[in-house]
Amino acid sequence: MSAQVSYNMATKQVRYEALVKALHSDLFRYAYWLCHDKHIAEDLVQETFLRAWRALDSLKDEKAAKSWLITILRRENARRFERKRLEMSEYEEAAITDTQSTSNEQEIENYWLREKIAQMPEEYREPLVLQIIGGFSGEEIAKQLNLNKNTVMTRLFRARNQLKEALENTTKVRGQYNG
Amino acid sequence: MDDLQFRRRIYADPHTRDEDMLDAIKSDPAKQRFTQELDDLDSKIFKALNVDVPSDLCSKLFLRQTLASHQQQKRKSRIRLSLAASVAFVMGLTFNFMQFSSAYTTLADYAIAHVAYEEGYFSNASTENVSLASLNNKMATFNGSFTSGIGKLLFADYCRFDGIKSLHLVYQGVTSTVTVFVVPNNEDLAFSANFTDDKLIGKSQHFTHSNIIVVGDKNEPLQKWQNAIDKNINWSI
């Protein structure tokens, strides 16, 4: 029996490590866009994976792993607010840290776009992050966020629309400066 | 597909490509350009969303889990240990209870059971002979001594008389051995002066600190034995 137990433990370990390796980056990025803070994002990911480890036996389908983890992470994030009773902090520009030096046009645009995404209303940003980073379909996002699919598609439309317009406007502005 | 619907769909998901969409894109260069624009936008958004992941996050996650599972393991082994301890404790209690509690309520019952159990173990024709000195040596434990031998003593040793340390003497009798127990007073066992079953008879005599019980078969003149004991025994207290 003890051999069986340690065999199960070993398999669990292998599954867990595979899960961490494959999904920790996506999860971290998702967490980051939920809370705009690298440290909180890291804590959230740690807490999420710890819960995942404890409940790993309940994950039957490996393909569902990502959405399973995201569900845990969203719950963890919500709990953070319950615990601390913090007001949902408004986005502060200082909170978005520039990790790479803005040496070229591309990086400047990246940085700028990051700010725009951070300023976007939560309800538009979250489906967008789930779609682009998570690679989820409209149905999957709807299920994850407990919304209907049309609402999700509308929000995705608005999110991109906002970003596109913002980008086009700055290009014009910058063009004027340059000219 | 009208333009508005096309835009709505491509904005919601730039990678959507069902037949309607493909047809629309193929048939209209403006839509093609528009699709391209959206693809570009998406790759820009993708780059922007891809914030750097702390390089040590992966190892931190492994470490957290290892610690957590170690603690879980420790908790489990503590539970197992305490379970094992409880089981051992209960077994110990049971053992003690069975070993030392009175299974019999009277001296008589026990004496008869004891003798019946050892039937065949002692032979009346045995040539053993325990000396008076050796007997008195053992009697000292019970603060008593015999002034002279009361018969041919085949065996003398301590025994557990229902959990009480006692002296077990076996004498040669008329047709079979006669057993004499010297048992310290014990309130758990009721005293009975005379007792009998289908084969054996017994007599008990009460002294200050001890009872002396004589058990023999029905041919045995137990009263004679009892008188001999009474006459020969001295109690030091």
Interface residues (C-beta under 8 A of the other chain):
Chain A: M9 Q13 Y16 E17 V20 K21 H24 S25 F28 R29 Y32 W33 K38 E42 V45 Q46 F49 L50 W53 R54 T99 Q100 E109 N110 L113 R114 I117 L128 V129 Q131 I132 I133 G138 M153 T154 L156 F157 R160 N161 L163 K164 L167
Chain B: R8 Y11 A12 D13 P14 E37 L38 L41 D42 K44 I45 F46 K47 A48 L49 N50 V51 D52 V53 P54 L57 C58 K60 L61 F62 R64 Q65 A68 S69
